[in-house]
Amino acid sequence: MNFLHTLGHAARNLAPIVIVVAVFQMFVLQSVPEGVLSMAIGLVIVVFGVALFLQGLEMGIFPIGKNLSNALARRGSLILLMAFGFTLGFATVIAEPALIAVAEQAEVISEGHIQGFILRLIVALSVGAVVALGILRTVLGHPLHWYILTGYVLVVLVTFFAPEEIVGLAYDSGGVTTNIVTVPLVAALGLGLAASLAGRNPLRDGFGLVALAVMVPMITVQLYGIVVFAGADIDGPAPGAGEDAAMDADTDLPGTDEAHWLRAMGMDLLLMLRDVAPIIGVIVVFQYFVLRKHIPYLPRVIFGFALVVFGLYAFVVGLKMGLFPIGESMAEQLIANDQFVWVYLFAFAIGFATTMAEPALIAIGQKAEEAAKGSLKGSAIRILVALGVAVGITIGVHRILSGDSIHLYIMAGYVLVIVLTILAPKDIVALAFDLGGVTTSEVTVPLVTALGIGLATHLEGRNVLIDGFGLIAFASIFPIVTVMLYAIVVDLYERLIRKDRRDTA
């Protein structure tokens, strides 16, 4: 029965995408896309894959992770806590489905210049390091906004020098690091640590780990791009590279050669096991060699890990059959109709609808409402963030359609964020940045990525590697803007009310 609940949860997460796409196909494009049956089957596989993955997390990874966090916090060893934070951050991100999807697309589109596994390794190491740093910040009681301001000044500086080919991908990589695996564990670690330390405020000190985990990969991936593309003679993939990527992906699906398919499936499952292995390693090392305790309900935990591996495999297969083709097909059809206003409306609708259903956002909104003791409403937070994502994706689509430089948009966006960070009430800063990191789900990311690649593929004069990535970045920037603007307006309003009361007293 629990799995049926999880299956329904995964289906509800996918439902906004299906509704928005169906409405546009029926009433705007008034056509049925090619390969609609394959896409539908792919969507069903995605739902089952996500459900298996989530069920495995609930049975195996989450209980063990939370128990380890609590046990290490009770020990009071800063070194152990930082080591656990690093390994936890690394292990969860290396197995992040959305990052796997983006890395695979980047490797194909860059024609091998960007190595998918190396990209994931760099991002995972970055997140591990920054979670350890975030734990140190919470223990020492340092204000988060100084870390954020310093970090994003570095982000803007590195962006100024980074090659165009890496900028959008770097920001997208930061945006997908915090998702269904990372957010619950990292958020629980930060809030638990703040609650256990005297003099700490859960709202101000408990949030922020997710924000830092988004920021640092943006810097390291751009540095990786500077090295990879230094002196390289790259004009970027020719138009149609996105289609080639999709065709290559299709060739990996089950075909008529049953033996070849079984071998390919076996290799893919081994690769998924490799992705999950770091999480298993972290748990084994800390459980048996640090805490020196046996894992309770071990058969249940092992079964949970098996579900995670099979869920990841089904998810990737479903991506190739369903979500990637849908994103590329919608982009191709909307551009072919030469009605760019519908492209903007589709981008806005898909951003708002999918974010309102985002489970990680719902969880963070509830935690924020509890930490703020009712002064913040979870429903208001979700609407603000959904509007931010919708506006961000729409601006990102405009950049692709206009052919403008991503450098200017990204740098201007983060300059605005830095200014708002200085002006906003300090209690809201950590939460605002965390909300920017949980806006894109494992279902939304592949579709939005495919939409960007599809637009860049079918627009004349666009480079898929330069122009195809970046939509996830905009989806992460603008929720930070909307939440901090809201906090500034509310704070200003409350000050005016207090001033009026003093004047009339």
C-alpha positions, 0 to 999 in steps of 0.5 A: 500500500505504501508503494501505491502511495509513492506511485501516486506521488510520482504520478502527481509530480508528472501530472502538471507537465502532461496537462500543460503539454496536452493543452498546448498540443490540443488547443495551440498546435492542434496536432498529435506529435510523432512517436506519441505512443513511445513518449507515453510509454516513456512517461509511464516508465519515468513514473515507475522509476521515480516511485521505485527510487523514492520507495528505496530512499524511504526504506534504505537511505533516509532512515540510515542517514538521519540516524547517522546525523543524530548520532554524530551530532550527539557525539559533539565531534566537529571533525566527524560531523564535517567528514560525514557532511562531506561524504554525505554531500558527495555520495548523494549528488553523484547518484542524483538522477537530474545531474546524470541526465544533464551530464549525459546530454552535455557529453553527447552535445559537446562531442566528448569534450565534456566528460559526463562522469568527470562533470558529475565527479566535480559537482559531487566533490564541490557539494561535499566540500561545501556541506562540510563548510556549511556545518562549520559555519553553523557550529561557529555561528557565522552569518550566512550572508557573508558566505553567500555574498563572497561566493556569488561575487566569485561566481560572477568573476569566474563567469566573466572569464569562462568560455561561452560553452560552459557557462549555461551548463555550469549554472545548470549543474549547480541548479540540479545538485539539490534534489530528491536525494540531497535536499531532505538529508542535507536540510535535516542535517542543518536544521538538526544541528541548529536545534542542538546548538545553544544560541542558534536560530533554526530559521537563520542558522538551520537553512543555508546548506542547500544554498551553498551546495548550489553555489560552489559547483557553478564555480568549479564547473566553470573552472573545469570549462576553462581548462577543457576549452583552453585553446580548443578549436570548437565551433560547437555542435552543428544544428541538429546535434540535439536530434542526433543526441536523441537518436543516439539515446534511442539506439540504447533502448531495447531492440530486436536483438534480445542478447544485445539488449540484455547485455546493455541492460546489465551494463546499465544496471552495473553503472547505476550500482556504481552511482549508488555505491558511494552512498553505501560506502558512506553508510558502511564506514560511519555505521560500522567503523565510527559508530561501531553499531550494526545497521538495524533491519538490514534486509529491509535496507538492502532491499531499499538500495536494490529499489534505488538502483532499479528505479534509477535505471527505469528513470533513465530509460523513461527519460530517453523515451519520454521526457527528452523527446517531449521537450524537443518536440514541443520546441520544434513544433512551436518554432515551426508555427512561427508563433514565439508568443506561445513559446513564452507562454509554454515556458511560463506555464511549465515553470509555474505548474511543475514548481507548484507540485515540486515535493522538495519545495513543499517539504522546505516550505513546511520546515520554514513555516515551522521554523518561523513559528507561523510568521511565514506561510508554506503556501505563500512561499510555494506561490512566490517560488513558482512565480520566480521559476516561471519568470526565470524560464521565460527570460531564459527562453527569451535569451535563446530566441534573441541569441543574446549572450548568456554571460550578460543575463547570468551576471546581471541576475546574480548582481541583482541577487547580491544587491537584494541579499544586502537589503533583505532581512537577514533571517530570510536570506538562508531560506531564500537561497535554499528555495532557489536550490529546490525548484527543479525536480527530477522530472522538470529538469530533463524536460526543461533541458530538452526544451532549451536544447530543442530551441537551440537546435531548431533556431538558425545561428544558435550553438546547441552547447552555448545556447541549449543549456542555462534554463535551469540556471534561470529557474534557480536565480529568480525564486531567490529574487521573488522571495527576497523582494517579498521579504523586503516589501513585508519588512518595509510595510511592518516598519511603516505600521510601527512608525504610524503607531508611534506617531499616533501614540 
